[in-house]
Amino acid sequence: MPKEVQRISVTKNFFAGGVGGVCLVFAGHPLDTIKVRMQTQPKPAPGQLPLYSGTFDCFRKTFVKEGIRGLYKGMAAPILGVTPMYAICFFGFGLGKKLQQKNPDDILTYPQLFAAGMLSGVFTTVIMAPGERIKCLLQIQATSGATKYAGPIDCAKQLYQEAGIRGIYKGTVLTLMRDVPASGMYFMTYEWLKNVLTPEGRSPGDLSIPRVLFAGGMAGVFNWAVAIPPDVLKSRFQTAPAGKYPNGFRDVLRELIREEGMASLYKGFTAVMLRAFPANAACFLGFEVAMKFLNWLAPNL
């Protein structure tokens, strides 16, 4: 049973979540670039080798051809969106917990924590869907040989000119399909591991840095174990030419399974898992440090 000893502050969750999100992007963006390029690389013609033979080959070719900046392609979009996005994410989780409490000191069960996490996934989609669309387009344009977008603002402007707000929010349903269950797993796993790692008689809020890093990193791994298949579909759909998939994700799913089999739903698995642990360890460490600072600064908030 979870041990929740500190009252929930939705406001503090909001600000500390923003700090955690910035930490996540800086730690994890290079492998996110590799993941998207692996997921969206074109199917090779008969007799030809694929553009990337695997995660490490993609990393090597990107680094050799484009340098360290190539690994951080498209980072401006998530950096611009990540502070409010993770602030809203942790706000949604805090709100989801508060809504299920009859009294401020009630201890939540793990299914309740899962439900609160799912609410956070709904909250973040408003920012996540356009941010992911822009990020994916910027990440893959370097491999196409043509530069269509000068940056995230130019990308958003062109998408709006071509298809209106629908063009910017293309892939929203798939983002929801990915983030709602995955966010539930994310937060529930983190709270569970915090409780498991807390010594008897101590508070989960007093965990050492290595234990916070481990709990956060493993929460990221569990999150992506749930999220990878819809993430593959989302990346394909968001980077496809207009009109290619008239029936949405169902067309993407049929095409992938027909041409590349069920294993294609786990494209980029290695890059995702290599990224998941350090990025989310950094995220939750940033969140916990910010939360401690806020508790010191405004203990009654």
Phi and psi restraints in degrees (value plus and minus 20) as a CYANA .aco file:
   2 PRO   PHI     -80.5   -40.5
   2 PRO   PSI     125.3   165.3
   3 LYS   PHI    -129.7   -89.7
   3 LYS   PSI      81.0   121.0
   4 GLU   PHI    -127.7   -87.7
   4 GLU   PSI      83.7   123.7
   5 VAL   PHI    -121.8   -81.8
   5 VAL   PSI     -36.3     3.7
   6 GLN   PHI    -129.8   -89.8
   6 GLN   PSI     115.5   155.5
   7 ARG   PHI     -84.5   -44.5
   7 ARG   PSI     128.8   168.8
   8 ILE   PHI    -102.9   -62.9
   8 ILE   PSI     109.1   149.1
   9 SER   PHI    -135.3   -95.3
   9 SER   PSI      87.6   127.6
  10 VAL   PHI     -82.3   -42.3
  10 VAL   PSI     -56.8   -16.8
  11 THR   PHI     -84.3   -44.3
  11 THR   PSI     -66.0   -26.0
  12 LYS   PHI     -85.6   -45.6
  12 LYS   PSI     -58.1   -18.1
  13 ASN   PHI     -77.5   -37.5
  13 ASN   PSI     -60.2   -20.2
  14 PHE   PHI     -80.5   -40.5
  14 PHE   PSI     -72.7   -32.7
  15 PHE   PHI     -91.7   -51.7
  15 PHE   PSI     -60.9   -20.9
  16 ALA   PHI     -87.6   -47.6
  16 ALA   PSI     -53.9   -13.9
  17 GLY   PHI     -83.5   -43.5
  17 GLY   PSI     -57.7   -17.7
  18 GLY   PHI     -81.3   -41.3
  18 GLY   PSI     -62.2   -22.2
  19 VAL   PHI     -82.5   -42.5
  19 VAL   PSI     -64.9   -24.9
  20 GLY   PHI     -80.6   -40.6
  20 GLY   PSI     -59.0   -19.0
  21 GLY   PHI     -84.9   -44.9
  21 GLY   PSI     -60.2   -20.2
  22 VAL   PHI     -82.3   -42.3
  22 VAL   PSI     -62.8   -22.8
  23 CYS   PHI     -80.9   -40.9
  23 CYS   PSI     -59.1   -19.1
  24 LEU   PHI     -83.7   -43.7
  24 LEU   PSI     -65.2   -25.2
  25 VAL   PHI     -83.9   -43.9
  25 VAL   PSI     -65.9   -25.9
  26 PHE   PHI     -82.8   -42.8
  26 PHE   PSI     -56.0   -16.0
  27 ALA   PHI     -98.8   -58.8
  27 ALA   PSI     -51.9   -11.9
  28 GLY   PHI    -132.5   -92.5
  28 GLY   PSI     -27.3    12.7
  29 HIS   PHI     -82.8   -42.8
  29 HIS   PSI     -60.2   -20.2
  30 PRO   PHI     -74.3   -34.3
  30 PRO   PSI     -64.8   -24.8
  31 LEU   PHI     -96.2   -56.2
  31 LEU   PSI     -41.2    -1.2
  32 ASP   PHI     -87.6   -47.6
  32 ASP   PSI     -59.3   -19.3
  33 THR   PHI     -79.9   -39.9
  33 THR   PSI     -65.6   -25.6
  34 ILE   PHI     -82.3   -42.3
  34 ILE   PSI     -62.7   -22.7
  35 LYS   PHI     -78.0   -38.0
  35 LYS   PSI     -69.1   -29.1
  36 VAL   PHI     -85.4   -45.4
  36 VAL   PSI     -60.2   -20.2
  37 ARG   PHI     -86.9   -46.9
  37 ARG   PSI     -55.8   -15.8
  38 MET   PHI     -86.2   -46.2
  38 MET   PSI     -61.8   -21.8
  39 GLN   PHI     -90.8   -50.8
  39 GLN   PSI     -49.0    -9.0
  40 THR   PHI    -129.0   -89.0
  40 THR   PSI     -15.5    24.5
  41 GLN   PHI     -85.0   -45.0
  41 GLN   PSI     120.9   160.9
  42 PRO   PHI     -87.7   -47.7
  42 PRO   PSI     132.2   172.2
  43 LYS   PHI     -87.8   -47.8
  43 LYS   PSI     109.6   149.6
  44 PRO   PHI     -87.9   -47.9
  44 PRO   PSI     128.7   168.7
  45 ALA   PHI     -88.0   -48.0
  45 ALA   PSI     138.0   178.0
  46 PRO   PHI     -73.6   -33.6
  46 PRO   PSI     110.6   150.6
  47 GLY   PHI      66.0   106.0
  47 GLY   PSI     -27.3    12.7
  48 GLN   PHI    -123.6   -83.6
  48 GLN   PSI     132.4   172.4
  49 LEU   PHI    -103.6   -63.6
  49 LEU   PSI     131.8   171.8
  50 PRO   PHI     -84.8   -44.8
  50 PRO   PSI     137.9   177.9
  51 LEU   PHI     -78.0   -38.0
  51 LEU   PSI     -60.5   -20.5
  52 TYR   PHI    -147.0  -107.0
  52 TYR   PSI     109.8   149.8
  53 SER   PHI    -101.0   -61.0
  53 SER   PSI     -35.2     4.8
  54 GLY   PHI     158.0   198.0
  54 GLY   PSI    -196.9  -156.9
  55 THR   PHI     -78.6   -38.6
  55 THR   PSI     -68.2   -28.2
  56 PHE   PHI     -90.6   -50.6
  56 PHE   PSI     -52.3   -12.3
  57 ASP   PHI     -86.3   -46.3
  57 ASP   PSI     -61.3   -21.3
  58 CYS   PHI     -83.1   -43.1
  58 CYS   PSI     -63.3   -23.3
  59 PHE   PHI     -80.9   -40.9
  59 PHE   PSI     -66.8   -26.8
  60 ARG   PHI     -83.0   -43.0
  60 ARG   PSI     -67.7   -27.7
  61 LYS   PHI     -85.1   -45.1
  61 LYS   PSI     -59.5   -19.5
  62 THR   PHI     -83.7   -43.7
  62 THR   PSI     -65.4   -25.4
  63 PHE   PHI     -86.6   -46.6
  63 PHE   PSI     -62.8   -22.8
  64 VAL   PHI     -85.8   -45.8
  64 VAL   PSI     -62.4   -22.4
  65 LYS   PHI     -99.5   -59.5
  65 LYS   PSI     -58.0   -18.0
  66 GLU   PHI    -140.8  -100.8
  66 GLU   PSI     -26.0    14.0
  67 GLY   PHI      53.7    93.7
  67 GLY   PSI    -190.3  -150.3
  68 ILE   PHI     -82.7   -42.7
  68 ILE   PSI     -49.7    -9.7
  69 ARG   PHI     -85.6   -45.6
  69 ARG   PSI     -50.3   -10.3
  70 GLY   PHI     -82.9   -42.9
  70 GLY   PSI     -53.9   -13.9
  71 LEU   PHI     -92.6   -52.6
  71 LEU   PSI     -40.2    -0.2
  72 TYR   PHI    -126.4   -86.4
  72 TYR   PSI      -1.6    38.4
  73 LYS   PHI     -79.6   -39.6
  73 LYS   PSI     116.8   156.8
  74 GLY   PHI      57.0    97.0
  74 GLY   PSI     -11.3    28.7
  75 MET   PHI     -93.6   -53.6
  75 MET   PSI     -43.2    -3.2
  76 ALA   PHI     -79.7   -39.7
  76 ALA   PSI     -59.1   -19.1
  77 ALA   PHI     -83.5   -43.5
  77 ALA   PSI     -72.0   -32.0
  78 PRO   PHI     -86.2   -46.2
  78 PRO   PSI     -52.2   -12.2
  79 ILE   PHI     -85.0   -45.0
  79 ILE   PSI     -62.8   -22.8
  80 LEU   PHI     -85.0   -45.0
  80 LEU   PSI     -54.8   -14.8
  81 GLY   PHI    -114.6   -74.6
  81 GLY   PSI     -39.9     0.1
  82 VAL   PHI     -91.7   -51.7
  82 VAL   PSI     -54.7   -14.7
  83 THR   PHI     -83.9   -43.9
  83 THR   PSI     -74.2   -34.2
  84 PRO   PHI     -85.3   -45.3
  84 PRO   PSI     -53.2   -13.2
  85 MET   PHI     -85.6   -45.6
  85 MET   PSI     -68.7   -28.7
  86 TYR   PHI     -95.0   -55.0
  86 TYR   PSI     -48.3    -8.3
  87 ALA   PHI     -81.1   -41.1
  87 ALA   PSI     -65.4   -25.4
  88 ILE   PHI     -88.1   -48.1
  88 ILE   PSI     -57.0   -17.0
  89 CYS   PHI     -79.1   -39.1
  89 CYS   PSI     -72.3   -32.3
  90 PHE   PHI     -92.0   -52.0
  90 PHE   PSI     -51.2   -11.2
  91 PHE   PHI     -80.8   -40.8
  91 PHE   PSI     -66.2   -26.2
  92 GLY   PHI     -81.9   -41.9
  92 GLY   PSI     -59.4   -19.4
  93 PHE   PHI     -85.6   -45.6
  93 PHE   PSI     -65.6   -25.6
  94 GLY   PHI     -81.1   -41.1
  94 GLY   PSI     -62.2   -22.2
  95 LEU   PHI     -85.0   -45.0
  95 LEU   PSI     -62.4   -22.4
  96 GLY   PHI     -80.2   -40.2
  96 GLY   PSI     -56.7   -16.7
  97 LYS   PHI     -89.5   -49.5
  97 LYS   PSI     -65.7   -25.7
  98 LYS   PHI     -82.7   -42.7
  98 LYS   PSI     -58.7   -18.7
  99 LEU   PHI     -83.5   -43.5
  99 LEU   PSI     -45.4    -5.4
 100 GLN   PHI    -114.6   -74.6
 100 GLN   PSI     -22.8    17.2
 101 GLN   PHI    -111.8   -71.8
 101 GLN   PSI     109.9   149.9
 102 LYS   PHI    -102.2   -62.2
 102 LYS   PSI     -53.1   -13.1
 103 ASN   PHI    -148.4  -108.4
 103 ASN   PSI     129.7   169.7
 104 PRO   PHI     -78.4   -38.4
 104 PRO   PSI     -43.4    -3.4
 105 ASP   PHI    -119.6   -79.6
 105 ASP   PSI     -11.5    28.5
 106 ASP   PHI     -82.3   -42.3
 106 ASP   PSI     119.7   159.7
 107 ILE   PHI    -111.6   -71.6
 107 ILE   PSI     106.6   146.6
 108 LEU   PHI    -106.2   -66.2
 108 LEU   PSI     125.4   165.4
 109 THR   PHI     -99.7   -59.7
 109 THR   PSI     148.4   188.4
 110 TYR   PHI     -86.3   -46.3
 110 TYR   PSI     -59.4   -19.4
 111 PRO   PHI     -80.1   -40.1
 111 PRO   PSI     -54.7   -14.7
 112 GLN   PHI     -87.3   -47.3
 112 GLN   PSI     -59.3   -19.3
 113 LEU   PHI     -85.7   -45.7
 113 LEU   PSI     -57.3   -17.3
 114 PHE   PHI     -82.5   -42.5
 114 PHE   PSI     -64.2   -24.2
 115 ALA   PHI     -83.4   -43.4
 115 ALA   PSI     -60.3   -20.3
 116 ALA   PHI     -83.7   -43.7
 116 ALA   PSI     -59.2   -19.2
 117 GLY   PHI     -84.2   -44.2
 117 GLY   PSI     -59.2   -19.2
 118 MET   PHI     -82.8   -42.8
 118 MET   PSI     -58.1   -18.1
 119 LEU   PHI     -80.4   -40.4
 119 LEU   PSI     -58.3   -18.3
 120 SER   PHI     -83.4   -43.4
 120 SER   PSI     -54.5   -14.5
 121 GLY   PHI     -85.4   -45.4
 121 GLY   PSI     -55.5   -15.5
 122 VAL   PHI     -86.6   -46.6
 122 VAL   PSI     -63.8   -23.8
 123 PHE   PHI     -80.3   -40.3
 123 PHE   PSI     -60.8   -20.8
 124 THR   PHI     -99.4   -59.4
 124 THR   PSI     -35.9     4.1
 125 THR   PHI     -80.9   -40.9
 125 THR   PSI     -53.0   -13.0
 126 VAL   PHI     -76.4   -36.4
 126 VAL   PSI     -58.6   -18.6
 127 ILE   PHI    -113.1   -73.1
 127 ILE   PSI     -57.1   -17.1
 128 MET   PHI     -84.5   -44.5
 128 MET   PSI     -63.9   -23.9
 129 ALA   PHI     -79.9   -39.9
 129 ALA   PSI     -73.3   -33.3
 130 PRO   PHI     -87.3   -47.3
 130 PRO   PSI     -55.6   -15.6
 131 GLY   PHI     -82.0   -42.0
 131 GLY   PSI     -62.3   -22.3
 132 GLU   PHI     -87.5   -47.5
 132 GLU   PSI     -59.9   -19.9
 133 ARG   PHI     -79.6   -39.6
 133 ARG   PSI     -68.4   -28.4
 134 ILE   PHI     -87.2   -47.2
 134 ILE   PSI     -63.6   -23.6
 135 LYS   PHI     -80.2   -40.2
 135 LYS   PSI     -66.7   -26.7
 136 CYS   PHI     -83.5   -43.5
 136 CYS   PSI     -61.9   -21.9
 137 LEU   PHI     -83.9   -43.9
 137 LEU   PSI     -59.7   -19.7
 138 LEU   PHI     -90.2   -50.2
 138 LEU   PSI     -54.9   -14.9
 139 GLN   PHI     -89.6   -49.6
 139 GLN   PSI     -54.5   -14.5
 140 ILE   PHI    -112.3   -72.3
 140 ILE   PSI     -34.8     5.2
 141 GLN   PHI     -87.1   -47.1
 141 GLN   PSI     -46.3    -6.3
 142 ALA   PHI     -85.2   -45.2
 142 ALA   PSI     -48.9    -8.9
 143 THR   PHI    -104.0   -64.0
 143 THR   PSI     -33.3     6.7
 144 SER   PHI    -105.7   -65.7
 144 SER   PSI     -33.5     6.5
 145 GLY   PHI      66.3   106.3
 145 GLY   PSI     -23.9    16.1
 146 ALA   PHI    -149.1  -109.1
 146 ALA   PSI     118.5   158.5
 147 THR   PHI    -122.9   -82.9
 147 THR   PSI      83.8   123.8
 148 LYS   PHI    -110.3   -70.3
 148 LYS   PSI     -54.4   -14.4
 149 TYR   PHI    -135.1   -95.1
 149 TYR   PSI     111.9   151.9
 150 ALA   PHI     -98.7   -58.7
 150 ALA   PSI     -39.6     0.4
 151 GLY   PHI     153.3   193.3
 151 GLY   PSI    -196.7  -156.7
 152 PRO   PHI     -82.4   -42.4
 152 PRO   PSI     -59.2   -19.2
 153 ILE   PHI     -86.6   -46.6
 153 ILE   PSI     -63.9   -23.9
 154 ASP   PHI     -83.4   -43.4
 154 ASP   PSI     -59.1   -19.1
 155 CYS   PHI     -82.4   -42.4
 155 CYS   PSI     -67.5   -27.5
 156 ALA   PHI     -81.6   -41.6
 156 ALA   PSI     -61.0   -21.0
 157 LYS   PHI     -83.3   -43.3
 157 LYS   PSI     -65.7   -25.7
 158 GLN   PHI     -85.8   -45.8
 158 GLN   PSI     -61.1   -21.1
 159 LEU   PHI     -81.5   -41.5
 159 LEU   PSI     -61.2   -21.2
 160 TYR   PHI     -86.8   -46.8
 160 TYR   PSI     -60.7   -20.7
 161 GLN   PHI     -84.8   -44.8
 161 GLN   PSI     -54.7   -14.7
 162 GLU   PHI     -99.4   -59.4
 162 GLU   PSI     -58.7   -18.7
 163 ALA   PHI    -162.8  -122.8
 163 ALA   PSI      -7.9    32.1
 164 GLY   PHI      50.3    90.3
 164 GLY   PSI    -179.8  -139.8
 165 ILE   PHI     -84.1   -44.1
 165 ILE   PSI     -48.1    -8.1
 166 ARG   PHI     -82.7   -42.7
 166 ARG   PSI     -53.6   -13.6
 167 GLY   PHI     -86.4   -46.4
 167 GLY   PSI     -56.5   -16.5
 168 ILE   PHI     -94.0   -54.0
 168 ILE   PSI     -54.9   -14.9
 169 TYR   PHI    -116.8   -76.8
 169 TYR   PSI      -3.2    36.8
 170 LYS   PHI     -79.5   -39.5
 170 LYS   PSI     109.6   149.6
 171 GLY   PHI      75.6   115.6
 171 GLY   PSI      -7.8    32.2
 172 THR   PHI     -84.0   -44.0
 172 THR   PSI     -62.8   -22.8
 173 VAL   PHI     -81.7   -41.7
 173 VAL   PSI     -62.8   -22.8
 174 LEU   PHI     -87.5   -47.5
 174 LEU   PSI     -53.4   -13.4
 175 THR   PHI     -84.1   -44.1
 175 THR   PSI     -62.0   -22.0
 176 LEU   PHI     -83.0   -43.0
 176 LEU   PSI     -63.6   -23.6
 177 MET   PHI     -82.4   -42.4
 177 MET   PSI     -51.3   -11.3
 178 ARG   PHI     -99.5   -59.5
 178 ARG   PSI     -68.6   -28.6
 179 ASP   PHI    -104.0   -64.0
 179 ASP   PSI     -49.4    -9.4
 180 VAL   PHI     -86.4   -46.4
 180 VAL   PSI     -76.3   -36.3
 181 PRO   PHI     -88.8   -48.8
 181 PRO   PSI     -56.0   -16.0
 182 ALA   PHI     -86.3   -46.3
 182 ALA   PSI     -57.3   -17.3
 183 SER   PHI     -87.8   -47.8
 183 SER   PSI     -55.9   -15.9
 184 GLY   PHI     -80.6   -40.6
 184 GLY   PSI     -65.8   -25.8
 185 MET   PHI     -84.6   -44.6
 185 MET   PSI     -58.7   -18.7
 186 TYR   PHI     -78.6   -38.6
 186 TYR   PSI     -76.5   -36.5
 187 PHE   PHI     -93.4   -53.4
 187 PHE   PSI     -57.0   -17.0
 188 MET   PHI     -83.7   -43.7
 188 MET   PSI     -63.0   -23.0
 189 THR   PHI     -83.6   -43.6
 189 THR   PSI     -62.4   -22.4
 190 TYR   PHI     -81.9   -41.9
 190 TYR   PSI     -66.7   -26.7
 191 GLU   PHI     -84.9   -44.9
 191 GLU   PSI     -59.5   -19.5
 192 TRP   PHI     -82.2   -42.2
 192 TRP   PSI     -67.5   -27.5
 193 LEU   PHI     -87.9   -47.9
 193 LEU   PSI     -56.1   -16.1
 194 LYS   PHI     -78.3   -38.3
 194 LYS   PSI     -63.1   -23.1
 195 ASN   PHI     -88.3   -48.3
 195 ASN   PSI     -60.7   -20.7
 196 VAL   PHI     -82.7   -42.7
 196 VAL   PSI     -59.0   -19.0
 197 LEU   PHI    -105.9   -65.9
 197 LEU   PSI     -26.5    13.5
 198 THR   PHI    -100.2   -60.2
 198 THR   PSI     102.8   142.8
 199 PRO   PHI     -81.0   -41.0
 199 PRO   PSI     131.1   171.1
 200 GLU   PHI     -75.3   -35.3
 200 GLU   PSI     111.4   151.4
 201 GLY   PHI      64.5   104.5
 201 GLY   PSI     -21.0    19.0
 202 ARG   PHI    -127.3   -87.3
 202 ARG   PSI     146.4   186.4
 203 SER   PHI    -115.5   -75.5
 203 SER   PSI     121.5   161.5
 204 PRO   PHI     -77.4   -37.4
 204 PRO   PSI     -44.3    -4.3
 205 GLY   PHI     -91.9   -51.9
 205 GLY   PSI     -30.6     9.4
 206 ASP   PHI    -125.5   -85.5
 206 ASP   PSI      -2.0    38.0
 207 LEU   PHI     -80.7   -40.7
 207 LEU   PSI     125.9   165.9
 208 SER   PHI     -88.9   -48.9
 208 SER   PSI     140.3   180.3
 209 ILE   PHI     -77.6   -37.6
 209 ILE   PSI     -66.4   -26.4
 210 PRO   PHI     -79.1   -39.1
 210 PRO   PSI     -56.6   -16.6
 211 ARG   PHI     -92.7   -52.7
 211 ARG   PSI     -56.8   -16.8
 212 VAL   PHI     -83.5   -43.5
 212 VAL   PSI     -63.6   -23.6
 213 LEU   PHI     -81.0   -41.0
 213 LEU   PSI     -62.4   -22.4
 214 PHE   PHI     -86.1   -46.1
 214 PHE   PSI     -66.7   -26.7
 215 ALA   PHI     -82.2   -42.2
 215 ALA   PSI     -63.7   -23.7
 216 GLY   PHI     -86.0   -46.0
 216 GLY   PSI     -62.2   -22.2
 217 GLY   PHI     -83.1   -43.1
 217 GLY   PSI     -64.7   -24.7
 218 MET   PHI     -88.4   -48.4
 218 MET   PSI     -53.1   -13.1
 219 ALA   PHI     -80.8   -40.8
 219 ALA   PSI     -60.0   -20.0
 220 GLY   PHI     -84.1   -44.1
 220 GLY   PSI     -59.6   -19.6
 221 VAL   PHI     -83.9   -43.9
 221 VAL   PSI     -65.8   -25.8
 222 PHE   PHI     -85.3   -45.3
 222 PHE   PSI     -58.7   -18.7
 223 ASN   PHI     -77.1   -37.1
 223 ASN   PSI     -69.0   -29.0
 224 TRP   PHI     -97.0   -57.0
 224 TRP   PSI     -43.3    -3.3
 225 ALA   PHI     -80.2   -40.2
 225 ALA   PSI     -54.2   -14.2
 226 VAL   PHI    -102.3   -62.3
 226 VAL   PSI     -54.3   -14.3
 227 ALA   PHI    -107.9   -67.9
 227 ALA   PSI     -39.0     1.0
 228 ILE   PHI     -78.7   -38.7
 228 ILE   PSI     -71.2   -31.2
 229 PRO   PHI     -76.7   -36.7
 229 PRO   PSI     -71.1   -31.1
 230 PRO   PHI     -85.8   -45.8
 230 PRO   PSI     -45.7    -5.7
 231 ASP   PHI     -88.6   -48.6
 231 ASP   PSI     -59.1   -19.1
 232 VAL   PHI     -81.5   -41.5
 232 VAL   PSI     -67.1   -27.1
 233 LEU   PHI     -81.3   -41.3
 233 LEU   PSI     -61.1   -21.1
 234 LYS   PHI     -83.6   -43.6
 234 LYS   PSI     -66.3   -26.3
 235 SER   PHI     -81.2   -41.2
 235 SER   PSI     -63.1   -23.1
 236 ARG   PHI     -83.0   -43.0
 236 ARG   PSI     -66.4   -26.4
 237 PHE   PHI     -87.1   -47.1
 237 PHE   PSI     -62.2   -22.2
 238 GLN   PHI     -91.6   -51.6
 238 GLN   PSI     -43.9    -3.9
 239 THR   PHI    -122.6   -82.6
 239 THR   PSI     -18.2    21.8
 240 ALA   PHI     -97.9   -57.9
 240 ALA   PSI     131.0   171.0
 241 PRO   PHI     -80.9   -40.9
 241 PRO   PSI     132.7   172.7
 242 ALA   PHI     -77.0   -37.0
 242 ALA   PSI     111.4   151.4
 243 GLY   PHI      67.2   107.2
 243 GLY   PSI     -23.1    16.9
 244 LYS   PHI     -88.4   -48.4
 244 LYS   PSI     -57.3   -17.3
 245 TYR   PHI    -140.3  -100.3
 245 TYR   PSI      61.4   101.4
 246 PRO   PHI     -83.4   -43.4
 246 PRO   PSI     -47.8    -7.8
 247 ASN   PHI    -118.5   -78.5
 247 ASN   PSI      -1.3    38.7
 248 GLY   PHI      50.0    90.0
 248 GLY   PSI    -163.1  -123.1
 249 PHE   PHI     -83.1   -43.1
 249 PHE   PSI     -44.6    -4.6
 250 ARG   PHI     -83.5   -43.5
 250 ARG   PSI     -59.9   -19.9
 251 ASP   PHI     -85.8   -45.8
 251 ASP   PSI     -60.8   -20.8
 252 VAL   PHI     -83.0   -43.0
 252 VAL   PSI     -65.1   -25.1
 253 LEU   PHI     -82.3   -42.3
 253 LEU   PSI     -66.4   -26.4
 254 ARG   PHI     -81.0   -41.0
 254 ARG   PSI     -63.8   -23.8
 255 GLU   PHI     -84.1   -44.1
 255 GLU   PSI     -65.2   -25.2
 256 LEU   PHI     -81.8   -41.8
 256 LEU   PSI     -67.5   -27.5
 257 ILE   PHI     -88.1   -48.1
 257 ILE   PSI     -59.4   -19.4
 258 ARG   PHI     -83.7   -43.7
 258 ARG   PSI     -64.7   -24.7
 259 GLU   PHI    -110.0   -70.0
 259 GLU   PSI     -51.0   -11.0
 260 GLU   PHI    -149.5  -109.5
 260 GLU   PSI     -22.4    17.6
 261 GLY   PHI      62.1   102.1
 261 GLY   PSI     154.3   194.3
 262 MET   PHI     -82.3   -42.3
 262 MET   PSI     -49.8    -9.8
 263 ALA   PHI     -80.9   -40.9
 263 ALA   PSI     -43.2    -3.2
 264 SER   PHI     -85.0   -45.0
 264 SER   PSI     -41.3    -1.3
 265 LEU   PHI     -91.2   -51.2
 265 LEU   PSI     -30.4     9.6
 266 TYR   PHI    -134.6   -94.6
 266 TYR   PSI       4.7    44.7
 267 LYS   PHI     -80.1   -40.1
 267 LYS   PSI     118.4   158.4
 268 GLY   PHI      59.7    99.7
 268 GLY   PSI      -9.4    30.6
 269 PHE   PHI     -75.9   -35.9
 269 PHE   PSI     -66.9   -26.9
 270 THR   PHI     -82.4   -42.4
 270 THR   PSI     -66.9   -26.9
 271 ALA   PHI     -82.2   -42.2
 271 ALA   PSI     -60.6   -20.6
 272 VAL   PHI     -82.0   -42.0
 272 VAL   PSI     -67.2   -27.2
 273 MET   PHI     -92.5   -52.5
 273 MET   PSI     -53.4   -13.4
 274 LEU   PHI     -84.5   -44.5
 274 LEU   PSI     -54.9   -14.9
 275 ARG   PHI    -100.7   -60.7
 275 ARG   PSI     -55.8   -15.8
 276 ALA   PHI     -78.5   -38.5
 276 ALA   PSI     -63.8   -23.8
 277 PHE   PHI     -88.5   -48.5
 277 PHE   PSI     -77.7   -37.7
 278 PRO   PHI     -85.4   -45.4
 278 PRO   PSI     -57.4   -17.4
 279 ALA   PHI     -84.6   -44.6
 279 ALA   PSI     -65.7   -25.7
 280 ASN   PHI    -100.0   -60.0
 280 ASN   PSI     -45.9    -5.9
 281 ALA   PHI     -81.6   -41.6
 281 ALA   PSI     -65.2   -25.2
 282 ALA   PHI     -84.3   -44.3
 282 ALA   PSI     -58.8   -18.8
 283 CYS   PHI     -81.4   -41.4
 283 CYS   PSI     -72.1   -32.1
 284 PHE   PHI     -92.0   -52.0
 284 PHE   PSI     -50.5   -10.5
 285 LEU   PHI     -85.5   -45.5
 285 LEU   PSI     -64.9   -24.9
 286 GLY   PHI     -79.1   -39.1
 286 GLY   PSI     -61.1   -21.1
 287 PHE   PHI     -83.0   -43.0
 287 PHE   PSI     -68.1   -28.1
 288 GLU   PHI     -86.9   -46.9
 288 GLU   PSI     -60.0   -20.0
 289 VAL   PHI     -84.3   -44.3
 289 VAL   PSI     -64.7   -24.7
 290 ALA   PHI     -83.3   -43.3
 290 ALA   PSI     -58.8   -18.8
 291 MET   PHI     -84.9   -44.9
 291 MET   PSI     -61.2   -21.2
 292 LYS   PHI     -81.5   -41.5
 292 LYS   PSI     -62.0   -22.0
 293 PHE   PHI     -83.2   -43.2
 293 PHE   PSI     -63.9   -23.9
 294 LEU   PHI     -86.4   -46.4
 294 LEU   PSI     -56.6   -16.6
 295 ASN   PHI     -86.0   -46.0
 295 ASN   PSI     -53.6   -13.6
 296 TRP   PHI     -93.3   -53.3
 296 TRP   PSI     -61.1   -21.1
 297 LEU   PHI     -91.9   -51.9
 297 LEU   PSI     -61.6   -21.6
 298 ALA   PHI    -158.1  -118.1
 298 ALA   PSI      55.6    95.6
 299 PRO   PHI     -82.3   -42.3
 299 PRO   PSI     -44.0    -4.0
 300 ASN   PHI    -119.2   -79.2
 300 ASN   PSI     -17.3    22.7
